[in-house]
Amino acid sequence: MYQTKWYSFHQLDGTSLYELLKLRTDIFVVEQNCPYPELDNRDQDAWHGLAYDGNQLIGCLRVLPRKPSGAVAIGRVAVRADYRSKGIARRLLNEAIADVHKQGELQIDLQAQAHLEGFYATFGFEKKSDVYLEDGIPHIDMQMQLKEVSKRLQE
């Protein structure tokens, strides 16, 4: 059974931080053959969701604090290749959305790789931009209004 744990940046010990950064680099830089600055100085303010199989890190995401636009952001959603299609990302996203909602936030933004638009739409995210290239990979901006989540949770 998989488990998820949530940490602020400062709660991550050296081993956990190393594993997190290695997983993201292995996926976003190596697997996707996309040299880009993975270390973007935003992790320090983020809430990090980590998924484990036993003691092995298999997935992650981060929730960034509210931007001037009034929205929090979810990003860096990653699952090891051998654990994909097993509900890991879905579980992390559901937990993140529920926590953001519980905090009283009204909107979540994310920059999705374009081929994952349908996946994110299943959570209630809506496309808010045309496809654009981010580090050579097609992306779209998506957004979720949390008042809609409240309605769904009450039904």
Beta strands, then each sheet from edge to edge (+ up, - down):
strand 1: 2-8
strand 2: 47-53
strand 3: 56-64
strand 4: 72-79
strand 5: 107-113
strand 6: 126-127
strand 7: 132-134
strand 8: 137-145
sheet 1: 1+ 2- 3+ 4- 5- 8+ 6-
sheet 2: 1+ 2- 3+ 4- 5- 8+ 7-
end
